[in-house]
Amino acid sequence: MIIDDVITTGGSTITAIEYARKAGLVIDRVIALIDREEGGKENILQHVDHLQSVFTRTEIMALRAQKAAGRHE
């Protein structure tokens, strides 16, 4: 498993997957805090079977809009 903070294009995560595999580790999934929804998820899924993000850019922007409107849920 690779854990990353932010996924944008997926480049740095894919590099981490490749280095980990060269070291003999089995990497089948990635967990990221934020998916910026800029194509990284699709790129990473070409290298692993599973990718889970805690938040997406869309979700964060929706929460921000709610907060700006004075709605706290």
Contacts in CASP RR format, 6 or more apart in sequence:
PFRMAT RR
TARGET T0000
AUTHOR 0000-0000-0000
METHOD contacts of the structure
MODEL  1
MIIDDVITTGGSTITAIEYARKAGLVIDRVIALIDREEGGKENILQHVDH
LQSVFTRTEIMALRAQKAAGRHE
1 27 0 8 1.000
1 28 0 8 1.000
1 29 0 8 1.000
1 30 0 8 1.000
1 31 0 8 1.000
2 13 0 8 1.000
2 16 0 8 1.000
2 17 0 8 1.000
2 20 0 8 1.000
2 27 0 8 1.000
2 29 0 8 1.000
2 30 0 8 1.000
2 31 0 8 1.000
2 48 0 8 1.000
3 30 0 8 1.000
3 31 0 8 1.000
3 32 0 8 1.000
4 12 0 8 1.000
4 13 0 8 1.000
4 16 0 8 1.000
4 30 0 8 1.000
4 31 0 8 1.000
4 32 0 8 1.000
4 33 0 8 1.000
5 32 0 8 1.000
5 33 0 8 1.000
5 34 0 8 1.000
6 32 0 8 1.000
6 33 0 8 1.000
6 34 0 8 1.000
6 36 0 8 1.000
7 13 0 8 1.000
7 30 0 8 1.000
7 32 0 8 1.000
7 34 0 8 1.000
7 35 0 8 1.000
7 36 0 8 1.000
7 40 0 8 1.000
7 41 0 8 1.000
7 44 0 8 1.000
7 51 0 8 1.000
7 53 0 8 1.000
8 36 0 8 1.000
8 38 0 8 1.000
8 39 0 8 1.000
8 40 0 8 1.000
9 38 0 8 1.000
9 39 0 8 1.000
9 40 0 8 1.000
9 43 0 8 1.000
10 39 0 8 1.000
10 40 0 8 1.000
10 43 0 8 1.000
10 44 0 8 1.000
11 40 0 8 1.000
11 43 0 8 1.000
13 30 0 8 1.000
13 32 0 8 1.000
13 40 0 8 1.000
13 44 0 8 1.000
14 43 0 8 1.000
14 44 0 8 1.000
14 47 0 8 1.000
17 27 0 8 1.000
17 30 0 8 1.000
17 44 0 8 1.000
17 47 0 8 1.000
17 48 0 8 1.000
18 47 0 8 1.000
20 27 0 8 1.000
21 27 0 8 1.000
27 47 0 8 1.000
27 48 0 8 1.000
28 48 0 8 1.000
28 49 0 8 1.000
28 50 0 8 1.000
29 48 0 8 1.000
29 49 0 8 1.000
29 50 0 8 1.000
29 51 0 8 1.000
29 52 0 8 1.000
30 44 0 8 1.000
30 48 0 8 1.000
30 50 0 8 1.000
30 51 0 8 1.000
30 52 0 8 1.000
31 51 0 8 1.000
31 52 0 8 1.000
31 53 0 8 1.000
31 54 0 8 1.000
32 51 0 8 1.000
32 52 0 8 1.000
32 53 0 8 1.000
32 54 0 8 1.000
33 53 0 8 1.000
33 54 0 8 1.000
33 55 0 8 1.000
34 53 0 8 1.000
34 54 0 8 1.000
34 55 0 8 1.000
34 56 0 8 1.000
34 57 0 8 1.000
34 60 0 8 1.000
35 41 0 8 1.000
35 53 0 8 1.000
35 55 0 8 1.000
35 56 0 8 1.000
35 57 0 8 1.000
36 57 0 8 1.000
37 56 0 8 1.000
37 57 0 8 1.000
37 58 0 8 1.000
41 51 0 8 1.000
41 53 0 8 1.000
44 51 0 8 1.000
45 51 0 8 1.000
66 72 0 8 1.000
66 73 0 8 1.000
END
